[in-house]
């Protein structure tokens, strides 16, 4: 058994490891002209009112009336925020809806929606993208793990499917094949258009058929970043493509994958 770091394509092995807002009063709101100068003859206070240092309370009222009240701040419109419920593993970033099942989230999504993985979970059945474009990303460090009794392809793309896997240095998505020895299929079976970017890892999958991580049957696979590692396949330890497939690798890392036959 040899170590293969890339994939098999047309039976030719390709190498490479490749604050509240407190409005203040205007300092000019009360000017000296607003307060009548004290007369040389003290004015008698109005009946029932007491004088305080020669300024009548009526004058004080007059002063207060000249102070302009600060405008009241308008109440801001509240934003409708969806509260995530217990058990939710994925959220639609466009609608704000959360889901406890990935396939349900994909079925409910519309074209070009982004689904955000918000919790680790175990996958026990295949995820089918269907005839739409979906971006799958993550919030924090998240992992999707193959269930011990699940042997099929973890993610499937048909000819009209578009899937973009993406993350970054702090938001990472790992799809793990769990080294299930009875697995017969790869992590992703692609007949559509698959793009893999930074922050994504496909790892630890043992496949008794074609490529260990990604098999392309007439589909297009573009790898711009991320990592494919620790996978085993028959023809291509990491990636396999038939004669109608398009495979383009412009970045990322492919390492420590094993092909038992070709690649």
N, C-alpha and C positions, 0 to 999 in steps of 0.2 A: 504494500500500500504506500503510495507516494503522497507527498505534501503538495497541494495545489493552492495557490494564492488567488487565482482569478476564476476562470470559467472555461467551459468547453463550447466551441462554436464550429459547426461543420466538421466535427471530429478532429479539429486542429486545436491544440493547446496553446492558449495565449498567456504569456507570462507577465509579471509585473506586480510589484507590491506597492505596488504603487505608493380776625379777629372779628367778635362781632364788629360791624362797621359803625363806630361811634362818630357821628357827624359832629364836629366841633362848631361852636358859634363863631361867627365872623367877628373879629376884633373891632370892626367898625360898626357893629350892630347898635352899640350904645355910645354915642358921642357926647361931648361936653355940651353941645347945643340942645341935647334932649333933656337936660336937667336945668331948670330955671335957677338963675343965680339967687343966692339968699338976699332978701331985701334988707335995707338998713333998719326998717321997722318990721319986727317979727309979726308974721301973719298969725291970726288966731285960728287955731284948728277948728275944723268943722265939729258941730255938736256930736258928742259921743266918741270923738276920736282924740287921741293923745298925741302931743307933739314930741318928736324925738330929735333933739339937737337942732331945732329951728326948721326942720323940713317936715312938712305935714305928710300924713299917710296918703292923702290924695295925690301929692306929688310923687310919692313912691309908686303908687298905682300907675301914674302917668309914665313913669320910667319903665316899669315892667311891661306896659303895653307896647313900648317901643322896641322891646327885644323880640326879634323874629324867631318863631319856633322852627327848630331844625326840621327839615322834611323827613317824613317817615320812609324807611326803606321798604320797597315793594317786596311782597312775599314771593320767593322764587318757586317756580313750578317743580313739583316733585317728579322724579323719574321713576317709572315703573321698573322695579328690580325683581327678578325671579329669585326665589329662595331655593337653594338646592336641598333636596330631600335625602334622607339616609339611604345609602345603597346606590346612589347615582355614581356612575363611573365615567360618563362622558356628557359634555355640554355643547349645544349648538351655539356658537358665538354670535350668530346672526339673530336668532329668535330668543336666545337666553334660556331655552328649554333644556332640562337635564333628563338623562335616561339611565336606566339600570341595565340596559342591554345594547350592545354596539350595533347589532343588525337592525334593531328598532330605530335607532338614531339615524342610521344610514337611509332606511326606508322613508323616514319622515323628512329627511333633508331635501332641499331643492337644489337645482344645479348651481354649482360654484359655492355652496355653503362650506364653512369651516367647522369641523368637529374637534373639540379639545378634550383630550383624555385627562381626567382630574383625579383618578385613583387607579392603583394597580388592580389587575383582575386576571382571572384564569379563563382561557378560551377553550370551550369544549365542543364547539361546532364552527363550521366555516363561515367567514364573513364574505358576503358577495356585494361588490360595489354597485353593480347594475349599470343601467344606461344613464350615467350622470357623471359630473365632475365633482370630486370631493377632495378637500384638503384635510389631512389628519395631522394634528399637532398635539402639543402637551402643555400642561401647567405644572412646572416643577419636574422632578425626576420620576418618570412613570415607566411601568413595565407591563407588557401583555405576555402571558406565559401559556404555552401549550399545556392542556390538561393531560394527565398521564394516560387516559384512555382514548384520546383523540389522535387519530393517525392521518387525517386528510390534510389538504392544503389549508393553511391558516387564513389566508386572504386570497380571494379569487377576483380577477378582472376579466370581463368579457370584452369583445372587440370594440364596444361603444363606451367602455369604462375609462375614466381618467382619475388617477389617484396620485396625490402629491403628499409625500411624507416629509415633514419638516420640523425643525426645532432649532435650538441654539446652545450655547455653552451652559446655560443654567436650566433650560427647559429641554430635557432629553427624553426621547422615546426609544425604548428597547423592546424589540419583539423577539422572544426567546423560545426556541424549539424544545427546550427542556431535556434535550438529549433522549427523547423517547425512542427506545430501540426498535419498537414495532412500527414507527411512522413510515408511511409509504410515499408521502408527498412533501414538497418544499414549504417554506414559509409563505412565499407568494407565487401563485400561478398567474402569469400575465399573458393575456391575449389582447390587451388594450394599450393604454399609455401610462406608464409608471415612472414617476420622478422621485428620486431620493436625495435629500439635502442634509445639511449639517445637523448634528444633534440626534441623528437616527442610527440605531444599531440593529442589525439582523444577525442573530447568533445562535449557536448551540442546537442546530437542527440536523437530525440524521434522516436522510432520505434514500429510500431504496429505488428511486426513480429520478433520473435526470439530475438537475442542479440541486445542490444542497440548500441554498437560500432562495434563489429566484430562478424559475424556469420560464422562458419566453417562447410561446408558441405562436409566432406571427406577430407578437406585440413589440412595442418600443419601450426600451428601458434606458433611462438617462440617470446616471449617477453623478451628482454635482458635489457630494460631500457625504459624511457619515462613515460608518464602518460595517464591514461584513467580515465576521470572524468565527472560527471554531465550528464550521459546518462540514458535513460529509454528504457527498452525492455520488451517483454512479458516473455520470458524464458531466463533469464540472463540479468541483468541490464547493464553489460559491455561486456561480451563474452558469446557466445553460441557455442556448438559443438555437432554434432550428433554422433552416435555410431561409425562412421568410421573416425572421426577427431582425430588429435593429437594436444594437447595443452601443451606447455612447458613454464613455467614462471620462469625465473632465476633472474629477477631484475625489477626495475621500481616501479610505484605507481598506484594502482587502488583504487579510493575512490569516495564516494558520487554518486554512481550509483543506479538506482532503477529498480526492477523487479516487474511487476504487477501481475505475476502469479507464476512462479517458478524461484528460483535462488536468 
